[in-house]
Amino acid sequence: MSTTLTLRLLPLPFPLALLAAACEPVPNPIAPDVTSLRLSAQQGSRTSTFPNLDGSFGPVMLASCDEGYDLFYQQVGTVTVIETTDKTGNITKLQNVWNLTLSVTNSVTGYALSGPSHGPDHITFNSDGTARLLQIGLLGRLSTPDGGTQLVDAGTVEFLIDENGRVSIVEMHGPHPNHEGFPERPVLCALTNH
């Protein structure tokens, strides 16, 4: 699979849904700056852990649906960041352990799907300016407001981020209806067409 889009990399760790959204984030003034945390934690340590950071984000536009509305994504919850640095203090790896509640909302009707997202992602930064992002776990279990239809996105998804910030899906294992037709979201559009 070779779908590509452009993304501005966030100063905070980013979950799969954000990465795949390919949108400009709204800054969160209370969110910690990982760069500042890294500088304060570098004294003699190559691995640092930052527990229970605010992982809230959004709302941001996730996709435009053919039916004439947009999908907006939002998340609330926490993330624990485990950061690995090299001898010079450069971040080489990040592991982000998410405990989130996600929502995807129809911009016209306000109809929303929501549910949990748990699991780690692993980001490896390469010396050539590229990065590899591997998402693992329950990436999202979205339910309709009446608790009926559920969309389960789980397993693993691997992304390649090139030196210009373009994101490509490399490989997926498990049910990933949220990524069918990536970066468009036909499954989510169909579920929110109310």
Residue pairs with C-beta under 8 A, 6 or more apart in sequence:
1 169
1 170
1 171
1 172
1 182
2 168
2 169
3 168
3 169
3 182
3 183
4 166
4 167
4 168
5 22
5 166
5 167
5 183
6 22
6 164
6 165
6 166
6 167
7 19
7 22
7 161
7 165
7 166
7 167
8 24
8 25
8 165
9 161
9 165
10 18
10 25
11 33
11 34
11 35
12 28
12 31
12 32
12 33
12 34
12 53
13 34
13 79
13 81
13 94
13 96
13 121
13 123
14 96
15 55
15 75
15 79
15 96
15 98
15 100
15 117
15 121
15 135
15 139
16 121
16 133
16 135
16 139
16 157
17 62
17 73
17 75
17 102
17 117
17 139
17 140
17 178
18 25
18 57
18 60
18 73
18 75
19 133
19 159
19 167
20 62
20 167
20 178
20 179
20 182
20 183
21 60
21 61
21 62
21 63
21 73
22 167
22 183
23 60
23 61
23 62
24 60
25 57
25 60
26 57
26 58
26 59
26 60
28 54
28 56
28 57
30 54
31 53
31 54
31 56
32 50
32 53
32 54
34 50
34 81
34 83
34 91
34 94
37 48
37 50
37 81
37 83
38 48
38 83
38 85
38 89
38 91
39 89
41 48
41 50
41 83
42 48
42 85
42 89
45 85
46 84
46 85
46 86
46 87
47 82
47 83
47 84
47 85
48 82
48 83
48 85
49 80
49 81
49 82
49 83
50 80
50 81
50 82
50 83
51 80
52 78
52 79
52 80
53 78
53 79
53 80
53 81
54 78
54 79
55 75
55 76
55 77
55 78
55 79
55 98
55 99
55 100
56 75
56 76
56 77
57 74
57 75
58 72
58 73
58 74
58 75
59 72
59 73
59 74
59 105
60 72
60 73
60 74
61 70
61 71
61 72
61 73
61 107
62 70
62 71
62 72
62 73
62 104
62 185
62 188
63 70
63 71
63 183
63 184
63 185
63 188
63 189
64 70
64 71
64 184
65 71
65 185
65 189
65 192
65 193
66 189
67 189
67 193
68 108
69 106
69 107
69 108
69 109
69 192
70 107
71 104
71 105
71 106
71 107
71 185
71 188
71 189
71 192
72 104
72 105
72 107
73 102
73 103
73 104
74 102
74 103
74 105
75 100
75 101
75 102
75 103
75 117
76 100
76 101
77 98
77 99
77 100
77 101
77 117
78 98
78 99
78 100
79 96
79 97
79 98
79 99
79 100
80 96
80 97
81 94
81 95
81 96
82 94
82 95
82 96
82 97
83 91
83 93
83 94
83 95
84 91
84 92
84 93
84 94
85 91
85 92
86 92
90 125
91 125
92 124
92 125
93 122
93 123
93 124
93 125
94 122
94 123
95 120
95 121
95 122
95 123
96 120
96 121
96 123
97 119
97 120
98 117
98 118
98 119
98 120
98 121
98 137
99 118
100 116
100 117
100 118
101 114
101 115
101 116
101 117
102 114
102 115
102 116
102 117
102 140
102 142
103 112
103 113
103 114
104 112
104 113
104 114
104 142
104 188
104 192
105 111
105 112
105 113
105 192
106 112
106 192
106 193
106 194
109 194
111 145
111 192
111 194
112 145
112 192
113 142
113 143
113 144
113 151
113 188
113 191
113 192
114 142
114 143
115 140
115 141
115 142
115 143
115 150
116 138
116 140
116 141
117 138
117 139
117 140
117 141
118 137
118 138
119 135
119 136
119 137
119 138
119 139
120 136
120 137
121 133
121 134
121 135
121 136
122 132
122 133
122 134
122 136
123 131
123 132
123 133
123 134
124 131
124 132
125 131
126 132
128 163
129 162
129 163
130 160
130 161
130 162
130 163
131 160
131 161
132 158
132 159
132 160
132 161
132 170
133 158
133 159
133 160
133 161
134 156
134 157
134 158
134 159
135 156
135 157
135 158
135 159
136 155
136 156
137 154
138 152
138 153
138 154
139 153
139 154
139 155
139 157
139 176
139 178
140 151
140 152
140 153
140 178
141 150
141 151
141 152
141 153
141 154
142 150
142 151
142 153
142 188
142 191
143 149
143 150
144 150
144 191
149 191
151 177
151 178
151 187
151 188
151 191
152 175
152 177
153 175
153 176
153 177
153 178
153 179
154 174
154 175
154 176
155 172
155 173
155 174
155 175
155 176
156 171
156 172
156 173
156 174
157 169
157 171
157 172
157 176
157 179
158 169
158 170
158 171
158 172
159 167
159 168
159 169
159 170
160 167
160 168
160 170
161 167
162 168
169 179
169 182
172 179
177 187
178 185
178 187
178 188
180 186
180 187
181 187
